[in-house]
Amino acid sequence: MSTQKSSLMEKSEKYNNVRLLLEKHVGRIKTFHEGLRIGEDLKLYGDDVSDLLKEYSEVFDVDISKFPFDDYFASEGFNPIDFFTYLFGGKKLKTLYVRDLIRGIEEKRLL
C-alpha cells in the first residue's frame, strides 16, 4: 500500500473516531464535516465542552494543557462582567472546529 493511501486511511480513521466521540456527547450528527463548529453547531459550552476535551485528550493522547479554553468558550452561568464586555463589543470568542480536533490528534496537542 502506498504511503499516500495509508495516510488517507489514517485521516479517515481519525475523522470517524472524532465523530464517534462527538456523537457520544451530543447524539447523532446528521451532517458531519471538518467545518462543524463545536459550540455554535453542536451546542457544546462550558462544562460540557470541558468534559468533551478531557475525554478527547485521554482517548487520542492529545495534550490540552495549553489550550486557551477561555478564548473559545465563555464560563457557564451568568457573569455580569462577561455580559457587559460582550454587550459593549469587548472580547470576541474564537471558534473551535472539528478540523482543529483532527489537527490536534495529528500534532498531539490542541492549538
N, CA, C and O atoms as CSV, one atom per row, in Angstrom:
chain,resi,resn,atom,element,x,y,z
A,1,MET,N,N,0.846,-1.175,0.000
A,1,MET,CA,C,0.000,0.000,0.000
A,1,MET,C,C,0.897,1.245,0.000
A,1,MET,O,O,1.888,1.307,0.727
A,2,SER,N,N,0.542,2.213,-0.809
A,2,SER,CA,C,1.349,3.421,-0.876
A,2,SER,C,C,1.191,4.242,0.400
A,2,SER,O,O,0.184,4.139,1.099
A,3,THR,N,N,2.205,5.060,0.691
A,3,THR,CA,C,2.137,5.895,1.899
A,3,THR,C,C,1.020,6.917,1.795
A,3,THR,O,O,0.428,7.284,2.810
A,4,GLN,N,N,0.719,7.388,0.579
A,4,GLN,CA,C,-0.367,8.363,0.399
A,4,GLN,C,C,-1.706,7.706,0.733
A,4,GLN,O,O,-2.539,8.307,1.412
A,5,LYS,N,N,-1.915,6.484,0.265
A,5,LYS,CA,C,-3.152,5.767,0.538
A,5,LYS,C,C,-3.260,5.468,2.037
A,5,LYS,O,O,-4.338,5.597,2.618
A,6,SER,N,N,-2.164,5.077,2.654
A,6,SER,CA,C,-2.128,4.813,4.087
A,6,SER,C,C,-2.453,6.073,4.878
A,6,SER,O,O,-3.192,6.021,5.862
A,7,SER,N,N,-1.905,7.196,4.451
A,7,SER,CA,C,-2.151,8.472,5.111
A,7,SER,C,C,-3.628,8.868,5.018
A,7,SER,O,O,-4.193,9.388,5.980
A,8,LEU,N,N,-4.251,8.624,3.865
A,8,LEU,CA,C,-5.671,8.923,3.695
A,8,LEU,C,C,-6.526,8.045,4.601
A,8,LEU,O,O,-7.521,8.505,5.161
A,9,MET,N,N,-6.140,6.792,4.743
A,9,MET,CA,C,-6.878,5.897,5.623
A,9,MET,C,C,-6.753,6.336,7.075
A,9,MET,O,O,-7.729,6.289,7.824
A,10,GLU,N,N,-5.564,6.762,7.477
A,10,GLU,CA,C,-5.364,7.239,8.845
A,10,GLU,C,C,-6.216,8.476,9.099
A,10,GLU,O,O,-6.838,8.593,10.155
A,11,LYS,N,N,-6.252,9.395,8.146
A,11,LYS,CA,C,-7.051,10.618,8.298
A,11,LYS,C,C,-8.537,10.251,8.404
A,11,LYS,O,O,-9.259,10.819,9.223
A,12,SER,N,N,-8.986,9.313,7.585
A,12,SER,CA,C,-10.372,8.876,7.617
A,12,SER,C,C,-10.711,8.239,8.966
A,12,SER,O,O,-11.799,8.450,9.503
A,13,GLU,N,N,-9.783,7.468,9.504
A,13,GLU,CA,C,-9.993,6.830,10.802
A,13,GLU,C,C,-10.092,7.888,11.910
A,13,GLU,O,O,-10.958,7.799,12.780
A,14,LYS,N,N,-9.213,8.876,11.875
A,14,LYS,CA,C,-9.259,9.965,12.867
A,14,LYS,C,C,-10.589,10.701,12.767
A,14,LYS,O,O,-11.236,10.982,13.776
A,15,TYR,N,N,-10.981,11.003,11.551
A,15,TYR,CA,C,-12.233,11.710,11.273
A,15,TYR,C,C,-13.407,10.932,11.876
A,15,TYR,O,O,-14.242,11.507,12.575
A,16,ASN,N,N,-13.470,9.632,11.606
A,16,ASN,CA,C,-14.564,8.807,12.116
A,16,ASN,C,C,-14.528,8.688,13.635
A,16,ASN,O,O,-15.577,8.697,14.279
A,17,ASN,N,N,-13.339,8.576,14.213
A,17,ASN,CA,C,-13.230,8.480,15.669
A,17,ASN,C,C,-13.616,9.776,16.361
A,17,ASN,O,O,-14.211,9.745,17.438
A,18,VAL,N,N,-13.287,10.917,15.760
A,18,VAL,CA,C,-13.717,12.211,16.316
A,18,VAL,C,C,-15.240,12.295,16.245
A,18,VAL,O,O,-15.886,12.758,17.185
A,19,ARG,N,N,-15.804,11.850,15.140
A,19,ARG,CA,C,-17.269,11.859,15.005
A,19,ARG,C,C,-17.910,11.013,16.104
A,19,ARG,O,O,-18.867,11.449,16.743
A,20,LEU,N,N,-17.391,9.817,16.323
A,20,LEU,CA,C,-17.944,8.940,17.360
A,20,LEU,C,C,-17.873,9.582,18.742
A,20,LEU,O,O,-18.823,9.498,19.520
A,21,LEU,N,N,-16.749,10.222,19.045
A,21,LEU,CA,C,-16.604,10.892,20.342
A,21,LEU,C,C,-17.611,12.029,20.475
A,21,LEU,O,O,-18.264,12.163,21.510
A,22,LEU,N,N,-17.739,12.841,19.442
A,22,LEU,CA,C,-18.682,13.955,19.491
A,22,LEU,C,C,-20.122,13.454,19.621
A,22,LEU,O,O,-20.913,14.016,20.378
A,23,GLU,N,N,-20.454,12.406,18.888
A,23,GLU,CA,C,-21.814,11.872,18.960
A,23,GLU,C,C,-22.108,11.283,20.339
A,23,GLU,O,O,-23.259,11.262,20.775
A,24,LYS,N,N,-21.087,10.814,21.011
A,24,LYS,CA,C,-21.259,10.328,22.384
A,24,LYS,C,C,-21.726,11.475,23.287
A,24,LYS,O,O,-22.477,11.259,24.238
A,25,HIS,N,N,-21.278,12.683,22.983
A,25,HIS,CA,C,-21.603,13.848,23.817
A,25,HIS,C,C,-22.852,14.605,23.370
A,25,HIS,O,O,-23.507,15.249,24.190
A,26,VAL,N,N,-23.191,14.536,22.080
A,26,VAL,CA,C,-24.319,15.346,21.591
A,26,VAL,C,C,-25.415,14.545,20.900
A,26,VAL,O,O,-26.447,15.106,20.534
A,27,GLY,N,N,-25.210,13.254,20.718
A,27,GLY,CA,C,-26.178,12.467,19.960
A,27,GLY,C,C,-25.794,12.436,18.489
A,27,GLY,O,O,-24.746,12.949,18.098
A,28,ARG,N,N,-26.643,11.838,17.690
A,28,ARG,CA,C,-26.352,11.660,16.265
A,28,ARG,C,C,-26.170,13.008,15.568
A,28,ARG,O,O,-26.948,13.941,15.769
A,29,ILE,N,N,-25.130,13.085,14.752
A,29,ILE,CA,C,-24.856,14.294,13.960
A,29,ILE,C,C,-25.180,13.954,12.512
A,29,ILE,O,O,-24.503,13.130,11.896
A,30,LYS,N,N,-26.221,14.594,11.967
A,30,LYS,CA,C,-26.684,14.276,10.607
A,30,LYS,C,C,-25.654,14.645,9.543
A,30,LYS,O,O,-25.309,13.820,8.697
A,31,THR,N,N,-25.175,15.855,9.584
A,31,THR,CA,C,-24.217,16.327,8.583
A,31,THR,C,C,-22.903,16.632,9.279
A,31,THR,O,O,-22.746,17.674,9.915
A,32,PHE,N,N,-21.975,15.719,9.151
A,32,PHE,CA,C,-20.693,15.853,9.830
A,32,PHE,C,C,-19.623,16.264,8.824
A,32,PHE,O,O,-19.495,15.654,7.762
A,33,HIS,N,N,-18.856,17.300,9.160
A,33,HIS,CA,C,-17.767,17.762,8.292
A,33,HIS,C,C,-16.749,18.515,9.140
A,33,HIS,O,O,-17.023,18.875,10.285
A,34,GLU,N,N,-15.581,18.747,8.567
A,34,GLU,CA,C,-14.481,19.374,9.310
A,34,GLU,C,C,-14.772,20.823,9.690
A,34,GLU,O,O,-14.146,21.354,10.608
A,35,GLY,N,N,-15.695,21.461,9.011
A,35,GLY,CA,C,-16.030,22.848,9.311
A,35,GLY,C,C,-17.083,23.004,10.398
A,35,GLY,O,O,-17.478,24.125,10.719
A,36,LEU,N,N,-17.540,21.902,10.965
A,36,LEU,CA,C,-18.539,21.938,12.023
A,36,LEU,C,C,-17.957,22.638,13.247
A,36,LEU,O,O,-16.833,22.355,13.661
A,37,ARG,N,N,-18.734,23.554,13.820
A,37,ARG,CA,C,-18.284,24.320,14.987
A,37,ARG,C,C,-18.769,23.638,16.273
A,37,ARG,O,O,-19.945,23.302,16.412
A,38,ILE,N,N,-17.845,23.446,17.192
A,38,ILE,CA,C,-18.146,22.707,18.418
A,38,ILE,C,C,-19.198,23.421,19.261
A,38,ILE,O,O,-20.125,22.780,19.756
A,39,GLY,N,N,-19.074,24.708,19.429
A,39,GLY,CA,C,-20.037,25.457,20.233
A,39,GLY,C,C,-21.293,25.803,19.459
A,39,GLY,O,O,-22.395,25.417,19.850
A,40,GLU,N,N,-21.135,26.520,18.375
A,40,GLU,CA,C,-22.268,27.074,17.654
A,40,GLU,C,C,-23.137,26.006,16.997
A,40,GLU,O,O,-24.363,26.093,17.060
A,41,ASP,N,N,-22.528,25.000,16.370
A,41,ASP,CA,C,-23.301,23.986,15.656
A,41,ASP,C,C,-23.723,22.822,16.550
A,41,ASP,O,O,-24.847,22.329,16.448
A,42,LEU,N,N,-22.823,22.389,17.420
A,42,LEU,CA,C,-23.114,21.224,18.268
A,42,LEU,C,C,-23.668,21.620,19.635
A,42,LEU,O,O,-24.073,20.764,20.421
A,43,LYS,N,N,-23.683,22.915,19.907
A,43,LYS,CA,C,-24.247,23.443,21.162
A,43,LYS,C,C,-23.550,22.903,22.404
A,43,LYS,O,O,-24.190,22.624,23.418
A,44,LEU,N,N,-22.234,22.761,22.313
A,44,LEU,CA,C,-21.436,22.351,23.474
A,44,LEU,C,C,-20.768,23.585,24.059
A,44,LEU,O,O,-20.044,24.295,23.362
A,45,TYR,N,N,-21.007,23.837,25.325
A,45,TYR,CA,C,-20.456,25.002,26.011
A,45,TYR,C,C,-20.042,24.624,27.426
A,45,TYR,O,O,-20.435,23.575,27.937
A,46,GLY,N,N,-19.257,25.474,28.047
A,46,GLY,CA,C,-18.919,25.359,29.464
A,46,GLY,C,C,-18.430,23.987,29.879
A,46,GLY,O,O,-17.509,23.430,29.282
A,47,ASP,N,N,-19.067,23.447,30.924
A,47,ASP,CA,C,-18.649,22.158,31.486
A,47,ASP,C,C,-18.773,21.026,30.470
A,47,ASP,O,O,-17.980,20.085,30.490
A,48,ASP,N,N,-19.763,21.112,29.584
A,48,ASP,CA,C,-19.956,20.052,28.594
A,48,ASP,C,C,-18.769,19.968,27.636
A,48,ASP,O,O,-18.284,18.875,27.342
A,49,VAL,N,N,-18.307,21.105,27.157
A,49,VAL,CA,C,-17.157,21.085,26.240
A,49,VAL,C,C,-15.877,20.756,27.016
A,49,VAL,O,O,-14.966,20.137,26.467
A,50,SER,N,N,-15.804,21.158,28.261
A,50,SER,CA,C,-14.657,20.810,29.094
A,50,SER,C,C,-14.566,19.289,29.260
A,50,SER,O,O,-13.483,18.712,29.158
A,51,ASP,N,N,-15.707,18.649,29.516
A,51,ASP,CA,C,-15.742,17.189,29.632
A,51,ASP,C,C,-15.349,16.535,28.311
A,51,ASP,O,O,-14.602,15.556,28.297
A,52,LEU,N,N,-15.850,17.074,27.208
A,52,LEU,CA,C,-15.506,16.552,25.886
A,52,LEU,C,C,-13.995,16.617,25.668
A,52,LEU,O,O,-13.382,15.639,25.241
A,53,LEU,N,N,-13.400,17.768,25.961
A,53,LEU,CA,C,-11.966,17.940,25.703
A,53,LEU,C,C,-11.111,17.056,26.610
A,53,LEU,O,O,-10.051,16.585,26.196
A,54,LYS,N,N,-11.560,16.831,27.829
A,54,LYS,CA,C,-10.823,15.919,28.717
A,54,LYS,C,C,-10.837,14.502,28.153
A,54,LYS,O,O,-9.807,13.828,28.127
A,55,GLU,N,N,-12.007,14.054,27.703
A,55,GLU,CA,C,-12.090,12.715,27.123
A,55,GLU,C,C,-11.308,12.636,25.815
A,55,GLU,O,O,-10.627,11.645,25.554
A,56,TYR,N,N,-11.405,13.676,24.996
A,56,TYR,CA,C,-10.649,13.763,23.736
A,56,TYR,C,C,-9.150,13.613,24.019
A,56,TYR,O,O,-8.451,12.881,23.319
A,57,SER,N,N,-8.672,14.303,25.036
A,57,SER,CA,C,-7.263,14.251,25.413
A,57,SER,C,C,-6.847,12.832,25.811
A,57,SER,O,O,-5.781,12.357,25.419
A,58,GLU,N,N,-7.691,12.170,26.584
A,58,GLU,CA,C,-7.379,10.816,27.050
A,58,GLU,C,C,-7.459,9.796,25.917
A,58,GLU,O,O,-6.568,8.959,25.773
A,59,VAL,N,N,-8.509,9.858,25.121
A,59,VAL,CA,C,-8.734,8.875,24.061
A,59,VAL,C,C,-7.673,8.972,22.972
A,59,VAL,O,O,-7.175,7.956,22.486
A,60,PHE,N,N,-7.326,10.214,22.588
A,60,PHE,CA,C,-6.408,10.405,21.463
A,60,PHE,C,C,-4.992,10.782,21.893
A,60,PHE,O,O,-4.142,11.058,21.047
A,61,ASP,N,N,-4.734,10.795,23.201
A,61,ASP,CA,C,-3.422,11.148,23.739
A,61,ASP,C,C,-2.953,12.506,23.214
A,61,ASP,O,O,-1.856,12.646,22.673
A,62,VAL,N,N,-3.827,13.501,23.395
A,62,VAL,CA,C,-3.563,14.865,22.937
A,62,VAL,C,C,-3.360,15.763,24.162
A,62,VAL,O,O,-4.156,15.736,25.101
A,63,ASP,N,N,-2.300,16.547,24.139
A,63,ASP,CA,C,-2.022,17.492,25.226
A,63,ASP,C,C,-2.933,18.709,25.066
A,63,ASP,O,O,-2.865,19.416,24.060
A,64,ILE,N,N,-3.781,18.947,26.062
A,64,ILE,CA,C,-4.670,20.116,26.021
A,64,ILE,C,C,-4.292,21.137,27.098
A,64,ILE,O,O,-5.030,22.093,27.338
A,65,SER,N,N,-3.152,20.932,27.737
A,65,SER,CA,C,-2.760,21.779,28.870
A,65,SER,C,C,-2.561,23.246,28.488
A,65,SER,O,O,-2.712,24.127,29.335
A,66,LYS,N,N,-2.227,23.516,27.240
A,66,LYS,CA,C,-2.017,24.902,26.817
A,66,LYS,C,C,-3.168,25.442,25.978
A,66,LYS,O,O,-3.081,26.541,25.431
A,67,PHE,N,N,-4.253,24.666,25.877
A,67,PHE,CA,C,-5.409,25.126,25.114
A,67,PHE,C,C,-6.057,26.299,25.853
A,67,PHE,O,O,-6.433,26.159,27.017
A,68,PRO,N,N,-6.192,27.450,25.193
A,68,PRO,CA,C,-6.759,28.647,25.847
A,68,PRO,C,C,-8.286,28.593,25.883
A,68,PRO,O,O,-8.961,29.297,25.132
A,69,PHE,N,N,-8.817,27.752,26.761
A,69,PHE,CA,C,-10.255,27.486,26.854
A,69,PHE,C,C,-11.084,28.775,26.891
A,69,PHE,O,O,-12.095,28.880,26.196
A,70,ASP,N,N,-10.667,29.741,27.688
A,70,ASP,CA,C,-11.427,30.987,27.845
A,70,ASP,C,C,-11.432,31.850,26.595
A,70,ASP,O,O,-12.250,32.764,26.485
A,71,ASP,N,N,-10.540,31.583,25.652
A,71,ASP,CA,C,-10.557,32.310,24.374
A,71,ASP,C,C,-11.626,31.765,23.437
A,71,ASP,O,O,-12.011,32.421,22.469
A,72,TYR,N,N,-12.104,30.548,23.735
A,72,TYR,CA,C,-13.058,29.868,22.861
A,72,TYR,C,C,-14.452,29.724,23.461
A,72,TYR,O,O,-15.446,29.713,22.734
A,73,PHE,N,N,-14.525,29.615,24.787
A,73,PHE,CA,C,-15.808,29.348,25.422
A,73,PHE,C,C,-15.981,30.221,26.655
A,73,PHE,O,O,-15.060,30.379,27.456
A,74,ALA,N,N,-17.176,30.784,26.795
A,74,ALA,CA,C,-17.493,31.582,27.974
A,74,ALA,C,C,-17.741,30.643,29.153
A,74,ALA,O,O,-18.092,29.477,28.971
A,75,SER,N,N,-17.556,31.162,30.342
A,75,SER,CA,C,-17.820,30.344,31.518
A,75,SER,C,C,-19.324,30.099,31.620
A,75,SER,O,O,-20.132,30.897,31.144
A,76,GLU,N,N,-19.683,28.978,32.251
A,76,GLU,CA,C,-21.095,28.654,32.410
A,76,GLU,C,C,-21.721,29.543,33.461
A,76,GLU,O,O,-21.050,30.005,34.385
A,77,GLY,N,N,-22.991,29.775,33.315
A,77,GLY,CA,C,-23.700,30.612,34.267
A,77,GLY,C,C,-23.578,32.078,33.888
A,77,GLY,O,O,-22.848,32.428,32.961
A,78,PHE,N,N,-24.282,32.922,34.595
A,78,PHE,CA,C,-24.288,34.345,34.292
A,78,PHE,C,C,-23.143,35.039,35.008
A,78,PHE,O,O,-23.005,34.940,36.227
A,79,ASN,N,N,-22.334,35.733,34.248
A,79,ASN,CA,C,-21.244,36.520,34.792
A,79,ASN,C,C,-21.441,37.948,34.282
A,79,ASN,O,O,-21.263,38.198,33.090
A,80,PRO,N,N,-21.806,38.895,35.162
A,80,PRO,CA,C,-22.110,40.255,34.707
A,80,PRO,C,C,-20.940,40.937,33.990
A,80,PRO,O,O,-21.158,41.732,33.075
A,81,ILE,N,N,-19.726,40.640,34.387
A,81,ILE,CA,C,-18.562,41.257,33.731
A,81,ILE,C,C,-18.459,40.764,32.297
A,81,ILE,O,O,-18.264,41.556,31.374
A,82,ASP,N,N,-18.594,39.433,32.108
A,82,ASP,CA,C,-18.567,38.875,30.755
A,82,ASP,C,C,-19.709,39.427,29.916
A,82,ASP,O,O,-19.527,39.736,28.738
A,83,PHE,N,N,-20.880,39.551,30.517
A,83,PHE,CA,C,-22.049,40.045,29.792
A,83,PHE,C,C,-21.826,41.469,29.285
A,83,PHE,O,O,-22.079,41.753,28.114
A,84,PHE,N,N,-21.359,42.357,30.146
A,84,PHE,CA,C,-21.155,43.747,29.728
A,84,PHE,C,C,-19.980,43.895,28.767
A,84,PHE,O,O,-19.998,44.754,27.885
A,85,THR,N,N,-18.971,43.067,28.938
A,85,THR,CA,C,-17.848,43.073,27.995
A,85,THR,C,C,-18.351,42.695,26.609
A,85,THR,O,O,-18.002,43.340,25.620
A,86,TYR,N,N,-19.173,41.647,26.536
A,86,TYR,CA,C,-19.738,41.200,25.263
A,86,TYR,C,C,-20.680,42.259,24.689
A,86,TYR,O,O,-20.634,42.565,23.498
A,87,LEU,N,N,-21.532,42.811,25.550
A,87,LEU,CA,C,-22.530,43.791,25.131
A,87,LEU,C,C,-21.892,45.024,24.499
A,87,LEU,O,O,-22.438,45.582,23.547
A,88,PHE,N,N,-20.770,45.444,25.007
A,88,PHE,CA,C,-20.125,46.661,24.506
A,88,PHE,C,C,-18.969,46.357,23.546
A,88,PHE,O,O,-18.026,47.139,23.420
A,89,GLY,N,N,-19.061,45.223,22.885
A,89,GLY,CA,C,-18.106,44.906,21.818
A,89,GLY,C,C,-16.733,44.517,22.302
A,89,GLY,O,O,-15.744,44.713,21.595
A,90,GLY,N,N,-16.658,43.981,23.468
A,90,GLY,CA,C,-15.365,43.571,24.013
A,90,GLY,C,C,-14.885,42.271,23.405
A,90,GLY,O,O,-15.026,42.049,22.202
A,91,LYS,N,N,-14.333,41.436,24.211
A,91,LYS,CA,C,-13.699,40.191,23.785
A,91,LYS,C,C,-14.648,39.322,22.952
A,91,LYS,O,O,-15.732,38.950,23.401
A,92,LYS,N,N,-14.218,39.015,21.748
A,92,LYS,CA,C,-14.970,38.114,20.880
A,92,LYS,C,C,-14.327,36.731,20.991
A,92,LYS,O,O,-13.111,36.582,20.870
A,93,LEU,N,N,-15.159,35.740,21.220
A,93,LEU,CA,C,-14.646,34.383,21.374
A,93,LEU,C,C,-14.251,33.785,20.025
A,93,LEU,O,O,-14.883,34.050,19.002
A,94,LYS,N,N,-13.199,32.977,20.047
A,94,LYS,CA,C,-12.765,32.251,18.857
A,94,LYS,C,C,-13.657,31.031,18.676
A,94,LYS,O,O,-14.414,30.667,19.575
A,95,THR,N,N,-13.563,30.413,17.528
A,95,THR,CA,C,-14.373,29.235,17.226
A,95,THR,C,C,-13.497,27.995,17.142
A,95,THR,O,O,-12.453,28.006,16.490
A,96,LEU,N,N,-13.930,26.921,17.807
A,96,LEU,CA,C,-13.245,25.635,17.728
A,96,LEU,C,C,-14.006,24.761,16.729
A,96,LEU,O,O,-15.215,24.564,16.856
A,97,TYR,N,N,-13.289,24.246,15.747
A,97,TYR,CA,C,-13.877,23.436,14.680
A,97,TYR,C,C,-13.471,21.972,14.820
A,97,TYR,O,O,-12.506,21.645,15.512
A,98,VAL,N,N,-14.215,21.104,14.157
A,98,VAL,CA,C,-13.847,19.686,14.095
A,98,VAL,C,C,-12.447,19.558,13.508
A,98,VAL,O,O,-11.660,18.730,13.968
A,99,ARG,N,N,-12.125,20.362,12.501
A,99,ARG,CA,C,-10.789,20.284,11.879
A,99,ARG,C,C,-9.683,20.552,12.899
A,99,ARG,O,O,-8.586,20.007,12.780
A,100,ASP,N,N,-9.966,21.393,13.905
A,100,ASP,CA,C,-8.978,21.663,14.954
A,100,ASP,C,C,-8.739,20.415,15.804
A,100,ASP,O,O,-7.609,20.139,16.207
A,101,LEU,N,N,-9.806,19.666,16.072
A,101,LEU,CA,C,-9.664,18.437,16.848
A,101,LEU,C,C,-8.855,17.398,16.070
A,101,LEU,O,O,-8.015,16.706,16.644
A,102,ILE,N,N,-9.108,17.292,14.776
A,102,ILE,CA,C,-8.365,16.343,13.940
A,102,ILE,C,C,-6.893,16.754,13.867
A,102,ILE,O,O,-6.004,15.909,13.978
A,103,ARG,N,N,-6.640,18.040,13.683
A,103,ARG,CA,C,-5.255,18.530,13.645
A,103,ARG,C,C,-4.570,18.281,14.988
A,103,ARG,O,O,-3.383,17.957,15.029
A,104,GLY,N,N,-5.307,18.429,16.076
A,104,GLY,CA,C,-4.757,18.171,17.401
A,104,GLY,C,C,-4.288,16.731,17.559
A,104,GLY,O,O,-3.266,16.473,18.194
A,105,ILE,N,N,-5.032,15.798,16.984
A,105,ILE,CA,C,-4.638,14.385,17.032
A,105,ILE,C,C,-3.338,14.194,16.260
A,105,ILE,O,O,-2.435,13.489,16.710
A,106,GLU,N,N,-3.253,14.825,15.103
A,106,GLU,CA,C,-2.057,14.690,14.264
A,106,GLU,C,C,-0.834,15.303,14.938
A,106,GLU,O,O,0.268,14.763,14.839
A,107,GLU,N,N,-1.025,16.428,15.622
A,107,GLU,CA,C,0.099,17.141,16.242
A,107,GLU,C,C,0.318,16.761,17.702
A,107,GLU,O,O,1.296,17.179,18.321
A,108,LYS,N,N,-0.612,15.954,18.252
A,108,LYS,CA,C,-0.561,15.508,19.640
A,108,LYS,C,C,-0.715,16.641,20.652
A,108,LYS,O,O,-0.358,16.495,21.821
A,109,ARG,N,N,-1.248,17.764,20.192
A,109,ARG,CA,C,-1.567,18.883,21.095
A,109,ARG,C,C,-2.672,19.704,20.465
A,109,ARG,O,O,-2.738,19.826,19.242
A,110,LEU,N,N,-3.535,20.263,21.283
A,110,LEU,CA,C,-4.633,21.077,20.781
A,110,LEU,C,C,-4.219,22.537,20.798
A,110,LEU,O,O,-3.923,23.101,21.851
A,111,LEU,N,N,-4.201,23.132,19.634
A,111,LEU,CA,C,-3.840,24.527,19.392
A,111,LEU,C,C,-2.649,24.863,20.185
A,111,LEU,O,O,-2.171,25.996,20.131
